[in-house]
Amino acid sequence: MRKMARIDEASWTRSLLDLFGDGMFAAVGARRHGDWRCDALDVMRLATADPRGWPRRVCAPGGGVYPPGPDGPFGAVVPADVARVFPVSRRGAEQIVVTLQGDWFRTDGIPDFSAGEAGLLSRAHEVLGRFGEDALFFTNAVSARSDPHADMFRREGAYEGFTGHVMDCGVIALSAAEVGVFWGFTPD
């Protein structure tokens, strides 16, 4: 396991810009509720600001900005939906964040993946490193249901959808102080 490096705003922003583009969502909020799922919903609805004041990426397909509230990508999500996520290892969470780059969230949809794999994983490690060594990670990728340590680069392409998009996939990162939502959407 790689040692967790202390992340700063410049590194976070650089990695976020490298990993998250159109049709993607990357935002963090503070833990304010007794149930982390409520905190995750606040982040999904863009109802909370990043507690560190760091940037977020919420780009709709085609380059527009997702609006907050019910018109955003997670507008219809309720707490019961968030209860359907599965625990996933840190390594698996990093791999899922990388696969969000590809068509249908698979590595074979990432141009020149073999040459760029190490760099993409490094940036995903940096983004998720913000949540510390004791962080917990959750995903809607069904492969994690039976094996949270599965190789998420070679997972089946089934997901518990959260949105009205054809397909969506992502990771929820959880620390004692923050919750992050890192998600991709396949346009309709």
C-alpha positions, 0 to 999 in steps of 0.5 A, a space after each residue: 500500500 502506498 503511503 498517503 501524502 498530504 495533499 494541498 489545494 494546487 495538487 488537488 486542483 491539478 488532479 481534479 482537472 486532469 481526471 474530471 471533464 464533461 459529464 463528470 461530477 467531483 465535489 466535497 462537503 463537510 460531515 454535518 449529519 449523524 448519518 453520512 448518507 445525508 452528507 453525501 446527498 447534500 454534496 450530490 445536490 450541491 447544497 454545501 460548499 467545500 469545507 476547505 474552499 477548494 474547487 469542485 468539477 460539476 460539468 454536464 455532458 457538452 460542457 455546461 455546468 450542473 445546477 444545484 438542487 433538483 435540476 442537477 444530476 442527482 435531483 431525484 436521489 433520496 437517502 434510500 438510494 445512497 443506502 444501495 452503495 457497496 463498500 470498496 477498497 481504496 485501490 478499487 475506488 482509485 480504479 473506479 475514478 480512473 475508469 470514469 474517463 472511459 466510454 461506459 466506464 471501462 479501461 478499454 474506452 480510455 485512449 492509450 490506457 496502457 501508456 497512461 495507467 500509472 499517471 491516471 492512478 497517481 492522480 486518482 490516489 492524490 484526489 482520494 488521498 485528501 480523505 486520509 488513511 482511515 477513509 472509507 469508500 463506497 460505489 454503485 459498481 455491482 462487482 464490489 457487492 460480493 468482493 470489495 477488493 475486486 480488480 475494478 479495472 476488470 469488473 462487470 459493467 453493472 451498476 446500481 444507477 443513481 440518476 436518469 442518465 443511461 448509466 452512471 458510476 462513481 465513488 463516495 469517499 468518507 472521512 471523519 470530517 468530509 464526504 466526497 462524491 466522484 461520479 461519471 454519467 453516460 449521456 442519454 
